Amino acid sequence: MISSAQVKVGDILELHAKDRVPADLVILSTSEPTGSIFIKTDQLDGETDWKVRRSIRSTHSILFANKEAIVSGTVTYAPACDDIYDFLGSFTNSEGKKESLSLDNTAWANTVVAAGSMIALVVFTGK
């Protein structure tokens, strides 16, 4: 286990139920066949209901079958902002196929994985 202070942009993390998310992440794969996962956001917005998030479709299909597989591509996104309800980005795989990303593909720092597990890419660690 590493501390959140050691996490850097570009790191790949595996998080499990009840783990606190240490940085802003884009979800690459989950333990669910559908690629969905639930997070708790009460530390961000005070809401106690679980929110569903989804992995990138193309990376999930590879990593769900084998979490040790190598996935190659580029995640591009707008600079971080204070609006926790906004995220625009894209994933382009090594073959040039592009997939749009939105808030649904993210887990923000200080949220908690409610159930299941995920593999995710760190996109922002703070100042």
N, CA, C and O atoms as a printed pandas DataFrame, in Angstrom:
     atom_number atom_name residue_name chain_id  residue_number  x_coord  y_coord  z_coord
0              1         N          MET        A               1    0.839   -1.180    0.000
1              2        CA          MET        A               1    0.000    0.000    0.000
2              3         C          MET        A               1    0.887    1.248    0.000
3              4         O          MET        A               1    1.845    1.334    0.769
4              5         N          ILE        A               2    0.562    2.213   -0.867
5              6        CA          ILE        A               2    1.319    3.460   -0.904
6              7         C          ILE        A               2    0.438    4.595   -0.381
7              8         O          ILE        A               2   -0.789    4.506   -0.421
8              9         N          SER        A               3    1.063    5.646    0.102
9             10        CA          SER        A               3    0.289    6.785    0.606
10            11         C          SER        A               3   -0.152    7.654   -0.561
11            12         O          SER        A               3    0.440    7.604   -1.640
12            13         N          SER        A               4   -1.197    8.455   -0.342
13            14        CA          SER        A               4   -1.694    9.317   -1.414
14            15         C          SER        A               4   -0.647   10.352   -1.823
15            16         O          SER        A               4   -0.669   10.830   -2.957
16            17         N          ALA        A               5    0.267   10.705   -0.921
17            18        CA          ALA        A               5    1.333   11.659   -1.249
18            19         C          ALA        A               5    2.310   11.086   -2.283
19            20         O          ALA        A               5    3.003   11.844   -2.961
20            21         N          GLN        A               6    2.370    9.764   -2.407
21            22        CA          GLN        A               6    3.280    9.124   -3.356
22            23         C          GLN        A               6    2.659    8.936   -4.740
23            24         O          GLN        A               6    3.368    8.601   -5.689
24            25         N          VAL        A               7    1.355    9.144   -4.870
25            26        CA          VAL        A               7    0.647    8.944   -6.135
26            27         C          VAL        A               7    0.970   10.085   -7.093
27            28         O          VAL        A               7    0.980   11.254   -6.709
28            29         N          LYS        A               8    1.238    9.720   -8.361
29            30        CA          LYS        A               8    1.585   10.709   -9.382
30            31         C          LYS        A               8    0.683   10.548  -10.610
31            32         O          LYS        A               8    0.169    9.463  -10.883
32            33         N          VAL        A               9    0.506   11.635  -11.333
33            34        CA          VAL        A               9   -0.259   11.592  -12.583
34            35         C          VAL        A               9    0.374   10.551  -13.490
35            36         O          VAL        A               9    1.592   10.528  -13.665
36            37         N          GLY        A              10   -0.453    9.693  -14.065
37            38        CA          GLY        A              10    0.021    8.630  -14.947
38            39         C          GLY        A              10    0.100    7.280  -14.263
39            40         O          GLY        A              10    0.202    6.253  -14.933
40            41         N          ASP        A              11    0.054    7.265  -12.930
41            42        CA          ASP        A              11    0.060    5.992  -12.204
42            43         C          ASP        A              11   -1.223    5.218  -12.474
43            44         O          ASP        A              11   -2.278    5.812  -12.696
44            45         N          ILE        A              12   -1.132    3.909  -12.455
45            46        CA          ILE        A              12   -2.290    3.025  -12.555
46            47         C          ILE        A              12   -2.521    2.436  -11.169
47            48         O          ILE        A              12   -1.609    1.863  -10.573
48            49         N          LEU        A              13   -3.747    2.577  -10.656
49            50        CA          LEU        A              13   -4.077    2.100   -9.316
50            51         C          LEU        A              13   -5.158    1.033   -9.386
51            52         O          LEU        A              13   -6.016    1.057  -10.268
52            53         N          GLU        A              14   -5.106    0.100   -8.446
53            54        CA          GLU        A              14   -6.181   -0.863   -8.262
54            55         C          GLU        A              14   -6.802   -0.577   -6.905
55            56         O          GLU        A              14   -6.123   -0.625   -5.880
56            57         N          LEU        A              15   -8.095   -0.279   -6.901
57            58        CA          LEU        A              15   -8.816    0.057   -5.678
58            59         C          LEU        A              15   -9.953   -0.928   -5.463
59            60         O          LEU        A              15  -10.538   -1.441   -6.417
60            61         N          HIS        A              16  -10.254   -1.181   -4.210
61            62        CA          HIS        A              16  -11.285   -2.161   -3.838
62            63         C          HIS        A              16  -12.335   -1.521   -2.936
63            64         O          HIS        A              16  -12.160   -0.396   -2.467
64            65         N          ALA        A              17  -13.424   -2.245   -2.698
65            66        CA          ALA        A              17  -14.515   -1.755   -1.854
66            67         C          ALA        A              17  -13.962   -1.180   -0.554
67            68         O          ALA        A              17  -13.083   -1.767    0.078
68            69         N          LYS        A              18  -14.482   -0.048   -0.177
69            70        CA          LYS        A              18  -14.138    0.698    1.042
70            71         C          LYS        A              18  -12.824    1.467    0.951
71            72         O          LYS        A              18  -12.451    2.145    1.909
72            73         N          ASP        A              19  -12.105    1.380   -0.184
73            74        CA          ASP        A              19  -10.889    2.181   -0.353
74            75         C          ASP        A              19  -11.268    3.624   -0.661
75            76         O          ASP        A              19  -12.183    3.886   -1.441
76            77         N          ARG        A              20  -10.550    4.556   -0.035
77            78        CA          ARG        A              20  -10.712    5.975   -0.353
78            79         C          ARG        A              20   -9.871    6.270   -1.588
79            80         O          ARG        A              20   -8.719    5.845   -1.671
80            81         N          VAL        A              21  -10.434    6.986   -2.536
81            82        CA          VAL        A              21   -9.750    7.332   -3.779
82            83         C          VAL        A              21   -8.724    8.425   -3.463
83            84         O          VAL        A              21   -9.096    9.486   -2.963
84            85         N          PRO        A              22   -7.421    8.180   -3.749
85            86        CA          PRO        A              22   -6.367    9.105   -3.329
86            87         C          PRO        A              22   -6.119   10.285   -4.262
87            88         O          PRO        A              22   -5.408   11.218   -3.887
88            89         N          ALA        A              23   -6.687   10.270   -5.468
89            90        CA          ALA        A              23   -6.457   11.323   -6.457
90            91         C          ALA        A              23   -7.606   11.255   -7.469
91            92         O          ALA        A              23   -8.423   10.336   -7.423
92            93         N          ASP        A              24   -7.663   12.215   -8.366
93            94        CA          ASP        A              24   -8.685   12.176   -9.417
94            95         C          ASP        A              24   -8.293   11.113  -10.445
95            96         O          ASP        A              24   -7.155   11.074  -10.915
96            97         N          LEU        A              25   -9.254   10.257  -10.783
97            98        CA          LEU        A              25   -8.977    9.092  -11.621
98            99         C          LEU        A              25   -9.907    9.015  -12.823
99           100         O          LEU        A              25  -11.030    9.518  -12.794
100          101         N          VAL        A              26   -9.419    8.376  -13.875
101          102        CA          VAL        A              26  -10.248    7.911  -14.985
102          103         C          VAL        A              26  -10.267    6.390  -14.874
103          104         O          VAL        A              26   -9.219    5.753  -14.766
104          105         N          ILE        A              27  -11.459    5.819  -14.902
105          106        CA          ILE        A              27  -11.631    4.390  -14.652
106          107         C          ILE        A              27  -11.373    3.598  -15.937
107          108         O          ILE        A              27  -12.025    3.811  -16.959
108          109         N          LEU        A              28  -10.414    2.688  -15.859
109          110        CA          LEU        A              28  -10.047    1.854  -17.006
110          111         C          LEU        A              28  -10.833    0.552  -17.043
111          112         O          LEU        A              28  -11.194    0.082  -18.121
112          113         N          SER        A              29  -11.104   -0.036  -15.884
113          114        CA          SER        A              29  -11.815   -1.307  -15.817
114          115         C          SER        A              29  -12.384   -1.482  -14.417
115          116         O          SER        A              29  -11.905   -0.875  -13.459
116          117         N          THR        A              30  -13.412   -2.318  -14.309
117          118        CA          THR        A              30  -14.004   -2.636  -13.010
118          119         C          THR        A              30  -14.161   -4.147  -12.886
119          120         O          THR        A              30  -13.907   -4.896  -13.829
120          121         N          SER        A              31  -14.582   -4.572  -11.712
121          122        CA          SER        A              31  -14.791   -5.997  -11.474
122          123         C          SER        A              31  -16.131   -6.487  -12.024
123          124         O          SER        A              31  -16.416   -7.684  -11.982
124          125         N          GLU        A              32  -16.941   -5.583  -12.532
125          126        CA          GLU        A              32  -18.248   -5.946  -13.089
126          127         C          GLU        A              32  -18.176   -6.129  -14.603
127          128         O          GLU        A              32  -17.500   -5.361  -15.286
128          129         N          PRO        A              33  -18.867   -7.138  -15.133
129          130        CA          PRO        A              33  -18.846   -7.360  -16.583
130          131         C          PRO        A              33  -19.323   -6.147  -17.391
131          132         O          PRO        A              33  -18.889   -5.946  -18.526
132          133         N          THR        A              34  -20.218   -5.338  -16.804
133          134        CA          THR        A              34  -20.751   -4.165  -17.504
134          135         C          THR        A              34  -19.791   -2.987  -17.493
135          136         O          THR        A              34  -19.983   -2.026  -18.239
136          137         N          GLY        A              35  -18.752   -3.048  -16.649
137          138        CA          GLY        A              35  -17.813   -1.945  -16.541
138          139         C          GLY        A              35  -18.262   -0.861  -15.579
139          140         O          GLY        A              35  -17.623    0.188  -15.492
140          141         N          SER        A              36  -19.346   -1.091  -14.859
141          142        CA          SER        A              36  -19.829   -0.078  -13.920
142          143         C          SER        A              36  -19.310   -0.343  -12.510
143          144         O          SER        A              36  -18.896   -1.454  -12.178
144          145         N          ILE        A              37  -19.342    0.702  -11.696
145          146        CA          ILE        A              37  -18.923    0.613  -10.298
146          147         C          ILE        A              37  -19.642    1.718   -9.533
147          148         O          ILE        A              37  -19.997    2.747  -10.107
148          149         N          PHE        A              38  -19.854    1.504   -8.247
149          150        CA          PHE        A              38  -20.499    2.516   -7.417
150          151         C          PHE        A              38  -19.472    3.167   -6.507
151          152         O          PHE        A              38  -18.599    2.507   -5.943
152          153         N          ILE        A              39  -19.604    4.509   -6.377
153          154        CA          ILE        A              39  -18.747    5.257   -5.463
154          155         C          ILE        A              39  -19.631    6.060   -4.517
155          156         O          ILE        A              39  -20.783    6.363   -4.827
156          157         N          LYS        A              40  -19.070    6.400   -3.357
157          158        CA          LYS        A              40  -19.735    7.270   -2.389
158          159         C          LYS        A              40  -19.046    8.628   -2.449
159          160         O          LYS        A              40  -17.820    8.713   -2.379
160          161         N          THR        A              41  -19.842    9.689   -2.579
161          162        CA          THR        A              41  -19.288   11.035   -2.759
162          163         C          THR        A              41  -19.573   11.959   -1.583
163          164         O          THR        A              41  -19.428   13.174   -1.718
164          165         N          ASP        A              42  -19.972   11.423   -0.437
165          166        CA          ASP        A              42  -20.396   12.270    0.678
166          167         C          ASP        A              42  -19.316   13.242    1.139
167          168         O          ASP        A              42  -19.652   14.300    1.671
168          169         N          GLN        A              43  -18.046   12.932    0.958
169          170        CA          GLN        A              43  -16.974   13.850    1.352
170          171         C          GLN        A              43  -16.829   15.023    0.378
171          172         O          GLN        A              43  -16.190   16.025    0.701
172          173         N          LEU        A              44  -17.426   14.895   -0.820
173          174        CA          LEU        A              44  -17.358   15.978   -1.809
174          175         C          LEU        A              44  -18.593   16.854   -1.789
175          176         O          LEU        A              44  -18.500   18.080   -1.726
176          177         N          ASP        A              45  -19.745   16.218   -1.844
177          178        CA          ASP        A              45  -20.986   16.979   -2.030
178          179         C          ASP        A              45  -22.012   16.770   -0.921
179          180         O          ASP        A              45  -23.101   17.342   -0.980
180          181         N          GLY        A              46  -21.691   15.971    0.077
181          182        CA          GLY        A              46  -22.605   15.748    1.192
182          183         C          GLY        A              46  -23.720   14.759    0.900
183          184         O          GLY        A              46  -24.471   14.389    1.802
184          185         N          GLU        A              47  -23.838   14.321   -0.361
185          186        CA          GLU        A              47  -24.885   13.364   -0.723
186          187         C          GLU        A              47  -24.470   11.963   -0.290
187          188         O          GLU        A              47  -23.335   11.548   -0.523
188          189         N          THR        A              48  -25.389   11.235    0.338
189          190        CA          THR        A              48  -25.047    9.910    0.865
190          191         C          THR        A              48  -25.426    8.766   -0.069
191          192         O          THR        A              48  -25.088    7.614    0.199
192          193         N          ASP        A              49  -26.119    9.068   -1.157
193          194        CA          ASP        A              49  -26.462    7.992   -2.091
194          195         C          ASP        A              49  -25.248    7.620   -2.942
195          196         O          ASP        A              49  -24.378    8.449   -3.207
196          197         N          TRP        A              50  -25.211    6.372   -3.357
197          198        CA          TRP        A              50  -24.119    5.883   -4.194
198          199         C          TRP        A              50  -24.307    6.382   -5.616
199          200         O          TRP        A              50  -25.434    6.516   -6.093
200          201         N          LYS        A              51  -23.204    6.654   -6.285
201          202        CA          LYS        A              51  -23.264    7.102   -7.681
202          203         C          LYS        A              51  -22.571    6.064   -8.558
203          204         O          LYS        A              51  -21.513    5.539   -8.214
204          205         N          VAL        A              52  -23.189    5.788   -9.683
205          206        CA          VAL        A              52  -22.608    4.819  -10.610
206          207         C          VAL        A              52  -21.604    5.526  -11.515
207          208         O          VAL        A              52  -21.837    6.644  -11.975
208          209         N          ARG        A              53  -20.508    4.864  -11.754
209          210        CA          ARG        A              53  -19.491    5.329  -12.693
210          211         C          ARG        A              53  -19.197    4.181  -13.649
211          212         O          ARG        A              53  -19.520    3.028  -13.364
212          213         N          ARG        A              54  -18.581    4.503  -14.787
213          214        CA          ARG        A              54  -18.321    3.496  -15.807
214          215         C          ARG        A              54  -16.881    3.585  -16.302
215          216         O          ARG        A              54  -16.291    4.663  -16.370
216          217         N          SER        A              55  -16.349    2.449  -16.638
217          218        CA          SER        A              55  -14.991    2.414  -17.186
218          219         C          SER        A              55  -15.018    2.795  -18.665
219          220         O          SER        A              55  -16.074    2.828  -19.298
220          221         N          ILE        A              56  -13.849    3.077  -19.188
221          222        CA          ILE        A              56  -13.704    3.287  -20.627
222          223         C          ILE        A              56  -14.025    1.953  -21.294
223          224         O          ILE        A              56  -13.438    0.932  -20.934
224          225         N          ARG        A              57  -14.934    1.941  -22.246
225          226        CA          ARG        A              57  -15.382    0.681  -22.852
226          227         C          ARG        A              57  -14.245   -0.148  -23.433
227          228         O          ARG        A              57  -14.151   -1.347  -23.175
228          229         N          SER        A              58  -13.392    0.485  -24.210
229          230        CA          SER        A              58  -12.340   -0.277  -24.895
230          231         C          SER        A              58  -11.293   -0.824  -23.931
231          232         O          SER        A              58  -10.803   -1.935  -24.136
232          233         N          THR        A              59  -10.937   -0.082  -22.890
233          234        CA          THR        A              59   -9.952   -0.603  -21.939
234          235         C          THR        A              59  -10.576   -1.654  -21.030
235          236         O          THR        A              59   -9.909   -2.609  -20.634
236          237         N          HIS        A              60  -11.849   -1.483  -20.697
237          238        CA          HIS        A              60  -12.517   -2.461  -19.838
238          239         C          HIS        A              60  -12.560   -3.835  -20.503
239          240         O          HIS        A              60  -12.309   -4.852  -19.858
240          241         N          SER        A              61  -12.877   -3.857  -21.783
241          242        CA          SER        A              61  -13.004   -5.149  -22.467
242          243         C          SER        A              61  -11.684   -5.923  -22.450
243          244         O          SER        A              61  -11.692   -7.154  -22.431
244          245         N          ILE        A              62  -10.559   -5.219  -22.456
245          246        CA          ILE        A              62   -9.248   -5.874  -22.414
246          247         C          ILE        A              62   -8.897   -6.279  -20.984
247          248         O          ILE        A              62   -8.533   -7.427  -20.729
248          249         N          LEU        A              63   -9.009   -5.334  -20.057
249          250        CA          LEU        A              63   -8.565   -5.566  -18.681
250          251         C          LEU        A              63   -9.506   -6.456  -17.882
251          252         O          LEU        A              63   -9.067   -7.116  -16.941
252          253         N          PHE        A              64  -10.797   -6.491  -18.234
253          254        CA          PHE        A              64  -11.724   -7.371  -17.525
254          255         C          PHE        A              64  -11.336   -8.825  -17.767
255          256         O          PHE        A              64  -11.433   -9.660  -16.867
256          257         N          ALA        A              65  -10.900   -9.119  -18.980
257          258        CA          ALA        A              65  -10.481  -10.481  -19.322
258          259         C          ALA        A              65   -9.145  -10.841  -18.673
259          260         O          ALA        A              65   -8.918  -11.995  -18.310
260          261         N          ASN        A              66   -8.261   -9.849  -18.527
261          262        CA          ASN        A              66   -6.931  -10.099  -17.959
262          263         C          ASN        A              66   -6.381   -8.788  -17.405
263          264         O          ASN        A              66   -5.878   -7.956  -18.160
264          265         N          LYS        A              67   -6.475   -8.602  -16.081
265          266        CA          LYS        A              67   -6.051   -7.326  -15.505
266          267         C          LYS        A              67   -4.546   -7.090  -15.604
267          268         O          LYS        A              67   -4.072   -6.000  -15.286
268          269         N          GLU        A              68   -3.796   -8.091  -16.039
269          270        CA          GLU        A              68   -2.357   -7.938  -16.257
270          271         C          GLU        A              68   -2.044   -7.553  -17.709
271          272         O          GLU        A              68   -0.881   -7.359  -18.064
272          273         N          ALA        A              69   -3.083   -7.443  -18.547
273          274        CA          ALA        A              69   -2.877   -7.115  -19.957
274          275         C          ALA        A              69   -2.282   -5.714  -20.094
275          276         O          ALA        A              69   -2.400   -4.885  -19.192
276          277         N          ILE        A              70   -1.657   -5.471  -21.208
277          278        CA          ILE        A              70   -1.101   -4.147  -21.491
278          279         C          ILE        A              70   -2.078   -3.399  -22.378
279          280         O          ILE        A              70   -2.492   -3.890  -23.428
280          281         N          VAL        A              71   -2.438   -2.202  -21.939
281          282        CA          VAL        A              71   -3.325   -1.328  -22.700
282          283         C          VAL        A              71   -2.510   -0.099  -23.073
283          284         O          VAL        A              71   -1.857    0.502  -22.221
284          285         N          SER        A              72   -2.550    0.268  -24.332
285          286        CA          SER        A              72   -1.779    1.407  -24.795
286          287         C          SER        A              72   -2.706    2.450  -25.389
287          288         O          SER        A              72   -3.599    2.127  -26.173
288          289         N          GLY        A              73   -2.491    3.696  -25.013
289          290        CA          GLY        A              73   -3.309    4.770  -25.544
290          291         C          GLY        A              73   -3.006    6.065  -24.830
291          292         O          GLY        A              73   -2.090    6.150  -24.012
292          293         N          THR        A              74   -3.799    7.076  -25.157
293          294        CA          THR        A              74   -3.620    8.409  -24.593
294          295         C          THR        A              74   -4.942    8.928  -24.064
295          296         O          THR        A              74   -5.965    8.867  -24.747
296          297         N          VAL        A              75   -4.915    9.444  -22.835
297          298        CA          VAL        A              75   -6.076   10.119  -22.266
298          299         C          VAL        A              75   -5.808   11.612  -22.353
299          300         O          VAL        A              75   -4.791   12.098  -21.859
300          301         N          THR        A              76   -6.722   12.334  -22.980
301          302        CA          THR        A              76   -6.636   13.784  -23.119
302          303         C          THR        A              76   -7.842   14.378  -22.410
303          304         O          THR        A              76   -8.953   13.864  -22.541
304          305         N          TYR        A              77   -7.633   15.462  -21.654
305          306        CA          TYR        A              77   -8.747   16.050  -20.910
306          307         C          TYR        A              77   -8.488   17.524  -20.660
307          308         O          TYR        A              77   -7.351   17.993  -20.720
308          309         N          ALA        A              78   -9.563   18.244  -20.379
309          310        CA          ALA        A              78   -9.469   19.666  -20.063
310          311         C          ALA        A              78   -8.781   19.834  -18.719
311          312         O          ALA        A              78   -8.834   18.929  -17.887
312          313         N          PRO        A              79   -8.138   20.969  -18.488
313          314        CA          PRO        A              79   -7.479   21.205  -17.201
314          315         C          PRO        A              79   -8.460   21.086  -16.035
315          316         O          PRO        A              79   -9.657   21.328  -16.187
316          317         N          ALA        A              80   -7.933   20.711  -14.875
317          318        CA          ALA        A              80   -8.761   20.574  -13.677
318          319         C          ALA        A              80   -9.427   21.910  -13.350
319          320         O          ALA        A              80   -8.853   22.980  -13.555
320          321         N          CYS        A              81  -10.656   21.815  -12.834
321          322        CA          CYS        A              81  -11.380   23.010  -12.425
322          323         C          CYS        A              81  -12.121   22.707  -11.123
323          324         O          CYS        A              81  -12.116   21.570  -10.651
324          325         N          ASP        A              82  -12.749   23.714  -10.554
325          326        CA          ASP        A              82  -13.437   23.545   -9.275
326          327         C          ASP        A              82  -14.806   22.877   -9.396
327          328         O          ASP        A              82  -15.396   22.504   -8.383
328          329         N          ASP        A              83  -15.316   22.723  -10.602
329          330        CA          ASP        A              83  -16.636   22.141  -10.808
330          331         C          ASP        A              83  -16.544   20.608  -10.757
331          332         O          ASP        A              83  -16.056   19.984  -11.699
332          333         N          ILE        A              84  -17.012   20.007   -9.661
333          334        CA          ILE        A              84  -16.920   18.552   -9.490
334          335         C          ILE        A              84  -17.899   17.794  -10.374
335          336         O          ILE        A              84  -17.862   16.565  -10.432
336          337         N          TYR        A              85  -18.775   18.520  -11.062
337          338        CA          TYR        A              85  -19.754   17.869  -11.931
338          339         C          TYR        A              85  -19.390   17.977  -13.405
339          340         O          TYR        A              85  -20.220   17.713  -14.274
340          341         N          ASP        A              86  -18.151   18.366  -13.686
341          342        CA          ASP        A              86  -17.753   18.597  -15.069
342          343         C          ASP        A              86  -16.449   17.861  -15.379
343          344         O          ASP        A              86  -15.474   17.979  -14.637
344          345         N          PHE        A              87  -16.436   17.115  -16.460
345          346        CA          PHE        A              87  -15.211   16.497  -16.966
346          347         C          PHE        A              87  -15.428   16.186  -18.436
347          348         O          PHE        A              87  -16.399   15.523  -18.800
348          349         N          LEU        A              88  -14.532   16.661  -19.272
349          350        CA          LEU        A              88  -14.557   16.354  -20.699
350          351         C          LEU        A              88  -13.186   15.852  -21.096
351          352         O          LEU        A              88  -12.163   16.458  -20.775
352          353         N          GLY        A              89  -13.183   14.733  -21.799
353          354        CA          GLY        A              89  -11.920   14.179  -22.249
354          355         C          GLY        A              89  -12.139   13.124  -23.309
355          356         O          GLY        A              89  -13.253   12.909  -23.786
356          357         N          SER        A              90  -11.046   12.469  -23.665
357          358        CA          SER        A              90  -11.134   11.377  -24.632
358          359         C          SER        A              90   -9.996   10.395  -24.389
359          360         O          SER        A              90   -8.958   10.735  -23.821
360          361         N          PHE        A              91  -10.226    9.179  -24.834
361          362        CA          PHE        A              91   -9.194    8.138  -24.829
362          363         C          PHE        A              91   -8.975    7.736  -26.273
363          364         O          PHE        A              91   -9.931    7.423  -26.984
364          365         N          THR        A              92   -7.730    7.741  -26.712
365          366        CA          THR        A              92   -7.378    7.295  -28.057
366          367         C          THR        A              92   -6.453    6.098  -27.908
367          368         O          THR        A              92   -5.382    6.197  -27.308
368          369         N          ASN        A              93   -6.881    4.952  -28.466
369          370        CA          ASN        A              93   -6.045    3.755  -28.330
370          371         C          ASN        A              93   -4.891    3.797  -29.329
371          372         O          ASN        A              93   -4.803    4.706  -30.155
372          373         N          SER        A              94   -4.022    2.816  -29.244
373          374        CA          SER        A              94   -2.817    2.797  -30.078
374          375         C          SER        A              94   -3.125    2.658  -31.566
375          376         O          SER        A              94   -2.262    2.910  -32.407
376          377         N          GLU        A              95   -4.353    2.256  -31.892
377          378        CA          GLU        A              95   -4.757    2.137  -33.300
378          379         C          GLU        A              95   -5.453    3.395  -33.805
379          380         O          GLU        A              95   -5.878    3.448  -34.959
380          381         N          GLY        A              96   -5.572    4.419  -32.938
381          382        CA          GLY        A              96   -6.178    5.681  -33.343
382          383         C          GLY        A              96   -7.672    5.786  -33.094
383          384         O          GLY        A              96   -8.268    6.818  -33.404
384          385         N          LYS        A              97   -8.296    4.754  -32.544
385          386        CA          LYS        A              97   -9.733    4.805  -32.254
386          387         C          LYS        A              97   -9.955    5.659  -31.017
387          388         O          LYS        A              97   -9.333    5.441  -29.977
388          389         N          LYS        A              98  -10.866    6.651  -31.144
389          390        CA          LYS        A              98  -11.104    7.608  -30.075
390          391         C          LYS        A              98  -12.443    7.338  -29.401
391          392         O          LYS        A              98  -13.430    7.006  -30.057
392          393         N          GLU        A              99  -12.456    7.489  -28.074
393          394        CA          GLU        A              99  -13.667    7.305  -27.278
394          395         C          GLU        A              99  -13.825    8.521  -26.360
395          396         O          GLU        A              99  -12.880    8.901  -25.668
396          397         N          SER        A             100  -14.998    9.123  -26.352
397          398        CA          SER        A             100  -15.258   10.279  -25.501
398          399         C          SER        A             100  -15.349    9.869  -24.038
399          400         O          SER        A             100  -15.822    8.781  -23.712
400          401         N          LEU        A             101  -14.884   10.765  -23.153
401          402        CA          LEU        A             101  -14.959   10.544  -21.715
402          403         C          LEU        A             101  -15.766   11.677  -21.083
403          404         O          LEU        A             101  -15.757   12.811  -21.561
404          405         N          SER        A             102  -16.465   11.338  -19.995
405          406        CA          SER        A             102  -17.252   12.334  -19.277
406          407         C          SER        A             102  -17.113   12.084  -17.773
407          408         O          SER        A             102  -16.336   11.229  -17.349
408          409         N          LEU        A             103  -17.853   12.818  -16.991
409          410        CA          LEU        A             103  -17.855   12.637  -15.541
410          411         C          LEU        A             103  -18.130   11.183  -15.167
411          412         O          LEU        A             103  -17.605   10.695  -14.167
412          413         N          ASP        A             104  -18.940   10.492  -15.954
413          414        CA          ASP        A             104  -19.276    9.092  -15.676
414          415         C          ASP        A             104  -18.061    8.171  -15.661
415          416         O          ASP        A             104  -18.126    7.082  -15.091
416          417         N          ASN        A             105  -16.962    8.583  -16.270
417          418        CA          ASN        A             105  -15.753    7.760  -16.353
418          419         C          ASN        A             105  -14.731    8.097  -15.266
419          420         O          ASN        A             105  -13.590    7.640  -15.325
420          421         N          THR        A             106  -15.135    8.897  -14.273
421          422        CA          THR        A             106  -14.186    9.373  -13.274
422          423         C          THR        A             106  -14.547    8.960  -11.857
423          424         O          THR        A             106  -15.683    8.591  -11.560
424          425         N          ALA        A             107  -13.544    9.033  -10.994
425          426        CA          ALA        A             107  -13.732    8.943   -9.544
426          427         C          ALA        A             107  -12.816   10.014   -8.956
427          428         O          ALA        A             107  -11.600    9.966   -9.142
428          429         N          TRP        A             108  -13.401   10.977   -8.249
429          430        CA          TRP        A             108  -12.623   12.085   -7.704
430          431         C          TRP        A             108  -11.963   11.719   -6.387
431          432         O          TRP        A             108  -12.414   10.818   -5.680
432          433         N          ALA        A             109  -10.898   12.425   -6.071
433          434        CA          ALA        A             109  -10.188   12.251   -4.802
434          435         C          ALA        A             109  -11.158   12.404   -3.635
435          436         O          ALA        A             109  -12.050   13.252   -3.661
436          437         N          ASN        A             110  -10.975   11.584   -2.624
437          438        CA          ASN        A             110  -11.757   11.563   -1.384
438          439         C          ASN        A             110  -13.120   10.913   -1.514
439          440         O          ASN        A             110  -13.867   10.862   -0.537
440          441         N          THR        A             111  -13.471   10.412   -2.703
441          442        CA          THR        A             111  -14.654    9.561   -2.779
442          443         C          THR        A             111  -14.222    8.171   -2.299
443          444         O          THR        A             111  -13.037    7.918   -2.085
444          445         N          VAL        A             112  -15.195    7.284   -2.136
445          446        CA          VAL        A             112  -14.903    5.939   -1.629
446          447         C          VAL        A             112  -15.519    4.915   -2.573
447          448         O          VAL        A             112  -16.652    5.085   -3.022
448          449         N          VAL        A             113  -14.781    3.859   -2.874
449          450        CA          VAL        A             113  -15.320    2.765   -3.670
450          451         C          VAL        A             113  -16.364    2.062   -2.801
451          452         O          VAL        A             113  -16.033    1.537   -1.738
452          453         N          ALA        A             114  -17.615    2.050   -3.247
453          454        CA          ALA        A             114  -18.700    1.493   -2.438
454          455         C          ALA        A             114  -18.733   -0.030   -2.513
455          456         O          ALA        A             114  -18.944   -0.698   -1.500
456          457         N          ALA        A             115  -18.527   -0.576   -3.692
457          458        CA          ALA        A             115  -18.578   -2.027   -3.883
458          459         C          ALA        A             115  -17.756   -2.382   -5.117
459          460         O          ALA        A             115  -17.631   -1.581   -6.044
460          461         N          GLY        A             116  -17.204   -3.581   -5.119
461          462        CA          GLY        A             116  -16.420   -4.042   -6.262
462          463         C          GLY        A             116  -15.013   -3.483   -6.241
463          464         O          GLY        A             116  -14.525   -3.032   -5.205
464          465         N          SER        A             117  -14.366   -3.517   -7.394
465          466        CA          SER        A             117  -13.011   -2.991   -7.514
466          467         C          SER        A             117  -12.838   -2.341   -8.882
467          468         O          SER        A             117  -13.634   -2.551   -9.797
468          469         N          MET        A             118  -11.772   -1.542   -8.995
469          470        CA          MET        A             118  -11.494   -0.866  -10.258
470          471         C          MET        A             118  -10.004   -0.731  -10.481
471          472         O          MET        A             118   -9.210   -0.730   -9.540
472          473         N          ILE        A             119   -9.646   -0.620  -11.737
473          474        CA          ILE        A             119   -8.305   -0.251  -12.160
474          475         C          ILE        A             119   -8.458    1.117  -12.803
475          476         O          ILE        A             119   -9.306    1.303  -13.676
476          477         N          ALA        A             120   -7.644    2.075  -12.380
477          478        CA          ALA        A             120   -7.849    3.442  -12.842
478          479         C          ALA        A             120   -6.530    4.176  -13.055
479          480         O          ALA        A             120   -5.500    3.829  -12.477
480          481         N          LEU        A             121   -6.592    5.199  -13.901
481          482        CA          LEU        A             121   -5.452    6.035  -14.236
482          483         C          LEU        A             121   -5.539    7.348  -13.462
483          484         O          LEU        A             121   -6.588    7.993  -13.465
484          485         N          VAL        A             122   -4.459    7.750  -12.802
485          486        CA          VAL        A             122   -4.423    9.011  -12.074
486          487         C          VAL        A             122   -4.273   10.157  -13.087
487          488         O          VAL        A             122   -3.348   10.161  -13.900
488          489         N          VAL        A             123   -5.208   11.139  -13.025
489          490        CA          VAL        A             123   -5.155   12.280  -13.951
490          491         C          VAL        A             123   -4.902   13.607  -13.243
491          492         O          VAL        A             123   -4.527   14.586  -13.887
492          493         N          PHE        A             124   -5.103   13.652  -11.919
493          494        CA          PHE        A             124   -4.839   14.888  -11.181
494          495         C          PHE        A             124   -4.603   14.556   -9.724
495          496         O          PHE        A             124   -5.354   13.784   -9.129
496          497         N          THR        A             125   -3.555   15.141   -9.142
497          498        CA          THR        A             125   -3.234   14.846   -7.745
498          499         C          THR        A             125   -3.360   16.061   -6.843
499          500         O          THR        A             125   -3.143   15.949   -5.636
500          501         N          GLY        A             126   -3.698   17.199   -7.382
501          502        CA          GLY        A             126   -3.804   18.419   -6.577
502          503         C          GLY        A             126   -2.601   19.303   -6.787
503          504         O          GLY        A             126   -1.733   19.022   -7.614
504          505         N          LYS        A             127   -2.567   20.362   -6.033
505          506        CA          LYS        A             127   -1.491   21.352   -6.176
506          507         C          LYS        A             127   -0.230   20.876   -5.501
507          508         O          LYS        A             127    0.781   21.578   -5.518
